[in-house]
């Protein structure tokens, strides 16, 4: 497996990306609330979205756009209003915002993916949002990842960002990511948004497969409070600007790139869990000896989501019986729980 290193820059660390985040007045606090990430060229797009039957307008739009085209050049996000439960007006806001972003960036509206986070049922004020799109586009820069990360948060206490680099066929390849999320966190996406950029060249179907597997091994394995949401979105662009050979089929290069993509997603997922509302301990459950990966994931989720187990660990009385009770099921397996240096001796 190729080794990678951490680099600075978040979503603007890969070649050919710019980002920005500004305050458009969508949040009552006046904090930054519009973020934009743009590739210099059209990029292969992939996405993983909430499985909820109640979805925000932006989720349906992005899912359909990626399925139909497989490419995009920009990712736009507003914070303050979720644009969920907003009916036809919510769809109109998506159409107006992608059209405005496309116009100011000189690209087709269909090349703009959009996400929202905030209060469910509240309409996005269209005039300030459109003005904010103009402002955030004007602020785009190669050092703008931190500003974008700050503009997508809601109840988060900290921003979440990562960038990794490895050599692929003798040339550096980078993947960067930013995310938000701290409450309503549960497997199968979890009131979270994540935006990933990559400068490798990957076929659309393979990039989607990589992202789906990375999500299954990261964002779909975290839980805080047992709730899910309407807006969960993980979107990733790959623009080929590293100038490495195109990856079009499974093989060593694809394996290496997917491993780094998974590492980026796992870092962001753990950052979300660590920032969980009211959280005092990050619990990592490792299951070995299960019959297969599906069974291992089910056991890990049962233990991590157990209210009794979480209460025991919070109270520094992590009786192993509670863990065994939560994990009870067919087959033989072993469990190891890592919950930080202060609790290793009792877990």
C-alpha positions as a Python dict, from the first residue, in 0.01 Angstrom:
ca = {
    (1, 'X'): (0, 0, 0),
    (2, 'X'): (133, 341, -94),
    (3, 'X'): (219, 573, 191),
    (4, 'X'): (85, 926, 208),
    (5, 'X'): (162, 1235, 406),
    (6, 'X'): (-51, 1513, 549),
    (7, 'X'): (-23, 1847, 370),
    (8, 'X'): (-176, 2187, 425),
    (9, 'X'): (-456, 2335, 219),
    (10, 'X'): (-771, 2129, 271),
    (11, 'X'): (-984, 2126, -45),
    (12, 'X'): (-745, 2362, -223),
    (13, 'X'): (-441, 2139, -166),
    (14, 'X'): (-504, 1938, -486),
    (15, 'X'): (-406, 2115, -807),
    (16, 'X'): (-663, 2327, -985),
    (17, 'X'): (-902, 2413, -702),
    (18, 'X'): (-1005, 2741, -540),
    (19, 'X'): (-1241, 2803, -251),
    (20, 'X'): (-1392, 3077, -37),
    (21, 'X'): (-1638, 3138, 243),
    (22, 'X'): (-1823, 3462, 322),
    (23, 'X'): (-2108, 3597, 535),
    (24, 'X'): (-2421, 3670, 334),
    (25, 'X'): (-2658, 3729, 625),
    (26, 'X'): (-2826, 3387, 619),
    (27, 'X'): (-2727, 3314, 979),
    (28, 'X'): (-2878, 3534, 1252),
    (29, 'X'): (-2534, 3552, 1414),
    (30, 'X'): (-2379, 3715, 1109),
    (31, 'X'): (-2117, 3438, 1086),
    (32, 'X'): (-1992, 3310, 748),
    (33, 'X'): (-2267, 3114, 577),
    (34, 'X'): (-2190, 3068, 205),
    (35, 'X'): (-1906, 2849, 80),
    (36, 'X'): (-1790, 2778, -275),
    (37, 'X'): (-1536, 2527, -407),
    (38, 'X'): (-1443, 2546, -775),
    (39, 'X'): (-1225, 2338, -1005),
    (40, 'X'): (-1042, 2519, -1282),
    (41, 'X'): (-1165, 2253, -1526),
    (42, 'X'): (-1461, 2020, -1546),
    (43, 'X'): (-1420, 1731, -1303),
    (44, 'X'): (-1559, 1382, -1253),
    (45, 'X'): (-1823, 1398, -979),
    (46, 'X'): (-1945, 1137, -734),
    (47, 'X'): (-2180, 1154, -439),
    (48, 'X'): (-2333, 964, -149),
    (49, 'X'): (-2652, 1102, 4),
    (50, 'X'): (-2900, 1052, 285),
    (51, 'X'): (-3123, 746, 274),
    (52, 'X'): (-3404, 937, 446),
    (53, 'X'): (-3741, 941, 271),
    (54, 'X'): (-3766, 1310, 362),
    (55, 'X'): (-3491, 1489, 170),
    (56, 'X'): (-3387, 1846, 112),
    (57, 'X'): (-3434, 1991, -236),
    (58, 'X'): (-3057, 2013, -284),
    (59, 'X'): (-3013, 1641, -217),
    (60, 'X'): (-3254, 1534, -490),
    (61, 'X'): (-3099, 1785, -730),
    (62, 'X'): (-2740, 1670, -672),
    (63, 'X'): (-2825, 1301, -678),
    (64, 'X'): (-3004, 1338, -1012),
    (65, 'X'): (-2735, 1568, -1156),
    (66, 'X'): (-2450, 1330, -1073),
    (67, 'X'): (-2644, 1029, -1199),
    (68, 'X'): (-2723, 1198, -1531),
    (69, 'X'): (-2394, 1370, -1605),
    (70, 'X'): (-2116, 1234, -1386),
    (71, 'X'): (-1931, 1563, -1399),
    (72, 'X'): (-1930, 1900, -1221),
    (73, 'X'): (-1704, 2197, -1168),
    (74, 'X'): (-1829, 2367, -851),
    (75, 'X'): (-1978, 2285, -510),
    (76, 'X'): (-2188, 2557, -343),
    (77, 'X'): (-2314, 2541, 16),
    (78, 'X'): (-2524, 2766, 236),
    (79, 'X'): (-2558, 2739, 616),
    (80, 'X'): (-2846, 2867, 823),
    (81, 'X'): (-3139, 2704, 641),
    (82, 'X'): (-3159, 2339, 541),
    (83, 'X'): (-3394, 2394, 246),
    (84, 'X'): (-3582, 2082, 362),
    (85, 'X'): (-3959, 2077, 394),
    (86, 'X'): (-3972, 2385, 173),
    (87, 'X'): (-4177, 2251, -120),
    (88, 'X'): (-4167, 2406, -464),
    (89, 'X'): (-4006, 2724, -332),
    (90, 'X'): (-3712, 2519, -212),
    (91, 'X'): (-3668, 2370, -558),
    (92, 'X'): (-3686, 2719, -706),
    (93, 'X'): (-3405, 2835, -475),
    (94, 'X'): (-3186, 2546, -594),
    (95, 'X'): (-3253, 2639, -957),
    (96, 'X'): (-3190, 3009, -899),
    (97, 'X'): (-2870, 2954, -699),
    (98, 'X'): (-2713, 2710, -946),
    (99, 'X'): (-2805, 2942, -1232),
    (100, 'X'): (-2646, 3238, -1054),
    (101, 'X'): (-2331, 3045, -966),
    (102, 'X'): (-2303, 2914, -1320),
    (103, 'X'): (-2339, 3263, -1463),
    (104, 'X'): (-2079, 3423, -1238),
    (105, 'X'): (-1834, 3135, -1290),
    (106, 'X'): (-1893, 3107, -1664),
    (107, 'X'): (-2007, 2743, -1651),
    (108, 'X'): (-2334, 2560, -1705),
    (109, 'X'): (-2575, 2559, -1407),
    (110, 'X'): (-2572, 2177, -1423),
    (111, 'X'): (-2200, 2189, -1341),
    (112, 'X'): (-2279, 2336, -997),
    (113, 'X'): (-2360, 2101, -711),
    (114, 'X'): (-2535, 2258, -415),
    (115, 'X'): (-2583, 2170, -47),
    (116, 'X'): (-2762, 2331, 246),
    (117, 'X'): (-2749, 2296, 623),
    (118, 'X'): (-2941, 2458, 904),
    (119, 'X'): (-3299, 2477, 1027),
    (120, 'X'): (-3547, 2241, 860),
    (121, 'X'): (-3863, 2404, 726),
    (122, 'X'): (-3721, 2754, 684),
    (123, 'X'): (-3695, 2908, 339),
    (124, 'X'): (-3357, 3040, 228),
    (125, 'X'): (-3380, 3420, 179),
    (126, 'X'): (-3315, 3429, -194),
    (127, 'X'): (-3192, 3788, -240),
    (128, 'X'): (-2909, 3773, 16),
    (129, 'X'): (-2819, 3422, -98),
    (130, 'X'): (-2777, 3530, -460),
    (131, 'X'): (-2578, 3835, -352),
    (132, 'X'): (-2367, 3602, -139),
    (133, 'X'): (-2294, 3385, -441),
    (134, 'X'): (-2156, 3688, -623),
    (135, 'X'): (-1944, 3778, -319),
    (136, 'X'): (-1808, 3430, -256),
    (137, 'X'): (-1717, 3386, -624),
    (138, 'X'): (-1524, 3714, -612),
    (139, 'X'): (-1337, 3591, -303),
    (140, 'X'): (-1222, 3257, -453),
    (141, 'X'): (-857, 3179, -396),
    (142, 'X'): (-605, 2897, -375),
    (143, 'X'): (-581, 2951, 3),
    (144, 'X'): (-955, 2966, 66),
    (145, 'X'): (-1021, 2621, 212),
    (146, 'X'): (-1027, 2734, 576),
    (147, 'X'): (-1277, 3007, 493),
    (148, 'X'): (-1499, 2755, 314),
    (149, 'X'): (-1475, 2514, 607),
    (150, 'X'): (-1584, 2791, 843),
    (151, 'X'): (-1883, 2884, 628),
    (152, 'X'): (-2046, 2539, 627),
    (153, 'X'): (-2068, 2485, 1004),
    (154, 'X'): (-2379, 2522, 1220),
    (155, 'X'): (-2360, 2386, 1575),
    (156, 'X'): (-2002, 2264, 1521),
    (157, 'X'): (-1749, 2375, 1778),
    (158, 'X'): (-1458, 2336, 1535),
    (159, 'X'): (-1404, 2314, 1160),
    (160, 'X'): (-1304, 1983, 1002),
    (161, 'X'): (-1039, 1969, 731),
    (162, 'X'): (-771, 1736, 595),
    (163, 'X'): (-542, 1699, 292),
    (164, 'X'): (-320, 1405, 200),
    (165, 'X'): (-56, 1350, -70),
    (166, 'X'): (106, 1041, -218),
    (167, 'X'): (315, 952, -520),
    (168, 'X'): (133, 778, -803),
    (169, 'X'): (335, 676, -1106),
    (170, 'X'): (612, 909, -992),
    (171, 'X'): (392, 1218, -959),
    (172, 'X'): (223, 1368, -652),
    (173, 'X'): (-152, 1317, -617),
    (174, 'X'): (-356, 1494, -352),
    (175, 'X'): (-699, 1456, -195),
    (176, 'X'): (-846, 1724, 32),
    (177, 'X'): (-1167, 1747, 227),
    (178, 'X'): (-1378, 1960, 458),
    (179, 'X'): (-1686, 1857, 655),
    (180, 'X'): (-1945, 1974, 905),
    (181, 'X'): (-2151, 1787, 1160),
    (182, 'X'): (-2189, 1744, 1535),
    (183, 'X'): (-2551, 1653, 1613),
    (184, 'X'): (-2807, 1405, 1475),
    (185, 'X'): (-2522, 1168, 1392),
    (186, 'X'): (-2600, 802, 1316),
    (187, 'X'): (-2492, 539, 1060),
    (188, 'X'): (-2614, 570, 700),
    (189, 'X'): (-2501, 930, 672),
    (190, 'X'): (-2561, 1155, 966),
    (191, 'X'): (-2660, 1522, 950),
    (192, 'X'): (-2330, 1593, 788),
    (193, 'X'): (-2191, 1755, 479),
    (194, 'X'): (-1853, 1666, 332),
    (195, 'X'): (-1680, 1803, 24),
    (196, 'X'): (-1378, 1624, -124),
    (197, 'X'): (-1141, 1733, -399),
    (198, 'X'): (-885, 1523, -587),
    (199, 'X'): (-645, 1600, -871),
    (200, 'X'): (-620, 1245, -1009),
    (201, 'X'): (-793, 1137, -1329),
    (202, 'X'): (-1051, 865, -1260),
    (203, 'X'): (-1336, 722, -1465),
    (204, 'X'): (-1684, 824, -1342),
    (205, 'X'): (-1801, 475, -1249),
    (206, 'X'): (-1480, 390, -1066),
    (207, 'X'): (-1476, 722, -877),
    (208, 'X'): (-1834, 661, -762),
    (209, 'X'): (-1750, 307, -651),
    (210, 'X'): (-1448, 434, -458),
    (211, 'X'): (-1650, 703, -283),
    (212, 'X'): (-1933, 466, -193),
    (213, 'X'): (-1691, 221, -34),
    (214, 'X'): (-1506, 501, 145),
    (215, 'X'): (-1836, 630, 286),
    (216, 'X'): (-1930, 281, 405),
    (217, 'X'): (-1601, 259, 594),
    (218, 'X'): (-1625, 607, 746),
    (219, 'X'): (-1933, 829, 759),
    (220, 'X'): (-2167, 530, 764),
    (221, 'X'): (-1992, 389, 1071),
    (222, 'X'): (-2027, 680, 1315),
    (223, 'X'): (-2302, 748, 1567),
    (224, 'X'): (-2355, 1010, 1836),
    (225, 'X'): (-2721, 1041, 1926),
    (226, 'X'): (-2904, 789, 1710),
    (227, 'X'): (-3068, 1039, 1475),
    (228, 'X'): (-3042, 1092, 1100),
    (229, 'X'): (-3136, 1385, 883),
    (230, 'X'): (-3263, 1522, 555),
    (231, 'X'): (-2953, 1684, 407),
    (232, 'X'): (-2665, 1439, 445),
    (233, 'X'): (-2433, 1474, 146),
    (234, 'X'): (-2083, 1360, 57),
    (235, 'X'): (-1964, 1495, -276),
    (236, 'X'): (-1628, 1450, -444),
    (237, 'X'): (-1461, 1595, -753),
    (238, 'X'): (-1162, 1452, -941),
    (239, 'X'): (-1022, 1695, -1201),
    (240, 'X'): (-713, 1516, -1338),
    (241, 'X'): (-482, 1815, -1289),
    (242, 'X'): (-206, 1603, -1132),
    (243, 'X'): (-141, 1482, -1488),
    (244, 'X'): (-105, 1122, -1375),
    (245, 'X'): (-230, 843, -1606),
    (246, 'X'): (-606, 800, -1601),
    (247, 'X'): (-737, 532, -1367),
    (248, 'X'): (-1012, 351, -1553),
    (249, 'X'): (-1013, 0, -1403),
    (250, 'X'): (-933, -176, -1075),
    (251, 'X'): (-563, -226, -1015),
    (252, 'X'): (-273, -107, -798),
    (253, 'X'): (-323, 262, -877),
    (254, 'X'): (-696, 242, -806),
    (255, 'X'): (-631, 57, -481),
    (256, 'X'): (-381, 318, -366),
    (257, 'X'): (-606, 610, -453),
    (258, 'X'): (-909, 454, -284),
    (259, 'X'): (-706, 388, 30),
    (260, 'X'): (-611, 756, 51),
    (261, 'X'): (-969, 861, -22),
    (262, 'X'): (-1090, 635, 260),
    (263, 'X'): (-830, 782, 496),
    (264, 'X'): (-956, 1134, 419),
    (265, 'X'): (-1317, 1030, 482),
    (266, 'X'): (-1229, 847, 803),
    (267, 'X'): (-1041, 1149, 937),
    (268, 'X'): (-1340, 1373, 871),
    (269, 'X'): (-1585, 1118, 1012),
    (270, 'X'): (-1389, 1087, 1336),
    (271, 'X'): (-1369, 1465, 1360),
    (272, 'X'): (-1749, 1480, 1335),
    (273, 'X'): (-1795, 1216, 1606),
    (274, 'X'): (-1537, 1385, 1829),
    (275, 'X'): (-1728, 1713, 1795),
    (276, 'X'): (-2062, 1552, 1882),
    (277, 'X'): (-2296, 1777, 2077),
    (278, 'X'): (-2220, 1718, 2444),
    (279, 'X'): (-1959, 1453, 2367),
    (280, 'X'): (-1680, 1393, 2618),
    (281, 'X'): (-1528, 1075, 2476),
    (282, 'X'): (-1457, 939, 2128),
    (283, 'X'): (-1521, 563, 2126),
    (284, 'X'): (-1372, 346, 1852),
    (285, 'X'): (-1509, -10, 1830),
    (286, 'X'): (-1299, -271, 1650),
    (287, 'X'): (-1459, -611, 1586),
    (288, 'X'): (-1257, -916, 1486),
    (289, 'X'): (-1356, -1278, 1432),
    (290, 'X'): (-1701, -1204, 1284),
    (291, 'X'): (-1830, -1417, 1000),
    (292, 'X'): (-1792, -1136, 745),
    (293, 'X'): (-1756, -761, 710),
    (294, 'X'): (-2132, -700, 716),
    (295, 'X'): (-2167, -883, 1046),
    (296, 'X'): (-1867, -699, 1193),
    (297, 'X'): (-2014, -361, 1099),
    (298, 'X'): (-2351, -455, 1251),
    (299, 'X'): (-2188, -554, 1579),
    (300, 'X'): (-1976, -238, 1590),
    (301, 'X'): (-2281, -21, 1525),
    (302, 'X'): (-2479, -198, 1796),
    (303, 'X'): (-2208, -139, 2053),
    (304, 'X'): (-2133, 220, 1952),
    (305, 'X'): (-2503, 307, 1946),
    (306, 'X'): (-2593, 142, 2278),
    (307, 'X'): (-2720, 399, 2529),
    (308, 'X'): (-2620, 169, 2817),
    (309, 'X'): (-2267, 127, 2683),
    (310, 'X'): (-2227, 501, 2626),
    (311, 'X'): (-2361, 576, 2974),
    (312, 'X'): (-2117, 329, 3128),
    (313, 'X'): (-1820, 479, 2949),
    (314, 'X'): (-1930, 833, 3032),
    (315, 'X'): (-1958, 731, 3397),
    (316, 'X'): (-1615, 562, 3388),
    (317, 'X'): (-1775, 228, 3473),
    (318, 'X'): (-1753, 45, 3145),
    (319, 'X'): (-1874, -298, 3258),
    (320, 'X'): (-1797, -548, 2984),
    (321, 'X'): (-2139, -705, 3029),
    (322, 'X'): (-2304, -400, 2877),
    (323, 'X'): (-2077, -431, 2574),
    (324, 'X'): (-2152, -802, 2541),
    (325, 'X'): (-2523, -736, 2577),
    (326, 'X'): (-2519, -473, 2303),
    (327, 'X'): (-2322, -698, 2068),
    (328, 'X'): (-2523, -1016, 2136),
    (329, 'X'): (-2591, -1209, 1819),
    (330, 'X'): (-2507, -1527, 1628),
    (331, 'X'): (-2149, -1635, 1567),
    (332, 'X'): (-1826, -1594, 1755),
    (333, 'X'): (-1629, -1272, 1765),
    (334, 'X'): (-1404, -1057, 1981),
    (335, 'X'): (-1435, -686, 2056),
    (336, 'X'): (-1181, -422, 2148),
    (337, 'X'): (-1293, -71, 2242),
    (338, 'X'): (-1055, 225, 2227),
    (339, 'X'): (-1188, 529, 2409),
    (340, 'X'): (-891, 751, 2474),
    (341, 'X'): (-592, 733, 2704),
    (342, 'X'): (-796, 825, 3012),
    (343, 'X'): (-1019, 521, 2974),
    (344, 'X'): (-800, 253, 2819),
    (345, 'X'): (-742, 81, 3153),
    (346, 'X'): (-1113, 23, 3219),
    (347, 'X'): (-1225, -57, 2865),
}
